[in-house]
Amino acid sequence: MQVAIAGLGRIGAGMARRLARNGHDVVAWNRTATVAVALAAEPENEGHITVADSLQAIATLQTAPRHVLVSVPSGDVTAELIDQIAAVLSPGDVIVDAGNSNFHDSQLHAQQLAARGLEFLDMGVSGGIWGLQVGFCAMVGGKREIFDRLEPAIRSLAPEGGYLYCGPAGAGHYVKMVHNGIEYGLMQSYGEGFDIMHASEFEIDLAAVARLWNNGSVIRSWLLELAGDAFAREGNDLADIRGWVADSGEGRWTVAEAIAHDVPAPIITLALLQRLRSRRDPDSFSDRVLAALRNEFGGHAVKPSGEGS
């Protein structure tokens, strides 16, 4: 099917490549046009990616009904781009927000676009920079019939069994929000465990332990695999990585939802607070593990050891 992608950062470009290499026709737009031109020129994408040199071209290069997937940072950037794209579309066309937007924003976008005769899906995705290779786990909200229309493209983006219609507008980003809150807790637990071993009297090879635990143990996971990769590359001490751990918002929103519904969520809450602490206090080894993991799965930049706030 035909899909436009607006925003060709790490995730958007991966989605464009995965769709093109699965036989879909992609219209690619990016604020820096050379990024889209380079993407279309990749041999694997030949004949399946067309460059849109303007937002208007996103509409003119597609046949109705049009489908536009937005992949830019959440918040004002997403809201502004959705509004700009809506202005060039026609009733019945679909905008998909594939960023990490707050589910309240997604509900609002659905209402605003409906008033203009446009359809909307919110699609939270997980997989980070590995999505092109292994697929993007997709959590989708919106009208069921619009999801059904886009399902061929969503199926191509995801690994087998890796996508789900979650409910009405906002549900996809809600599920992705909770996913990231859980991720905070898992990462914090791994970080603390490796910190204990790092501080012990034994000279334990942490990369070897990570690999060991991923072979049959009850705590095996992809995060653990990535931790092993980080230790193998950066060394047992992660000495060149500063333990400054960012948060992109989803953990805060998850904690706020837990409070709103009287759900005790101490692990996720404390994991979020530990990230806040990492930006104020001297770094700990567990913080270095978290920073390394964020770089491994999402390509998030790390601060070199010794760099200030």
WOFEN-V817280 format. One record per backbone hydrogen bond with DSSP energy under -1.0 kcal/mol. NH is the residue of the N-H (numbers start at 0). CO is the residue of the C=O. Records with the same first field share a line. If there is no record, write none. Layout:
NH=CO / CO
//
This chain:
2=24
3=66
4=26
5=68
6=28
12=8
13=9
14=10
15=11
16=12
17=13
18=14
19=15
20=16
22=19
23=18
24=0
25=47
26=2
27=49
28=4
34=31
36=32
37=33
38=34
39=35
40=36
41=38
44=41
45=42
47=44
49=25
51=27
59=55
60=56
61=58
67=93
68=3
69=95
70=5
78=74
79=75
80=76
81=77
82=78
83=79
84=80
85=81
86=82
87=84
91=116
92=89
93=65
94=118
95=67
96=120
97=69
105=101
106=102
107=103
108=104
109=105
110=106
111=107
112=108
113=109
114=110
115=112
116=113
117=112
118=92
120=94
121=140
122=96
123=138
125=136
128=296
129=126
130=127
133=129
134=130
135=156
136=125
137=161
138=123
139=163
140=121
141=166
146=142
147=143
148=144
149=145
150=146
153=149
154=150
155=151
156=152
157=153
161=158
163=137
165=139
170=167
173=169
174=170
175=171
176=172
177=173
178=174
179=175
180=176
181=177
182=178
183=179
184=180
185=181
186=182
187=183
188=184
189=185
190=186
191=187
192=188
193=189
194=190
195=191
196=192
197=193
198=194
203=201
205=203
208=204
209=205
210=206
211=207
212=208
214=211
219=216
224=220
225=221
226=222
227=223
228=224
229=225
230=226
231=227
232=228
233=229
234=230
237=234
240=237
241=302
243=241
252=248
253=249
254=250
255=251
256=252
257=253
258=254
259=255
260=256
261=258
262=257
268=264
269=265
270=266
271=267
272=268
273=269
274=270
275=271
276=272
277=273
278=275
279=276
280=276
287=283
288=284
289=285
290=286
291=287
292=288
293=289
294=290
295=291
296=292
297=293
298=294
299=293
304=239
306=303
//
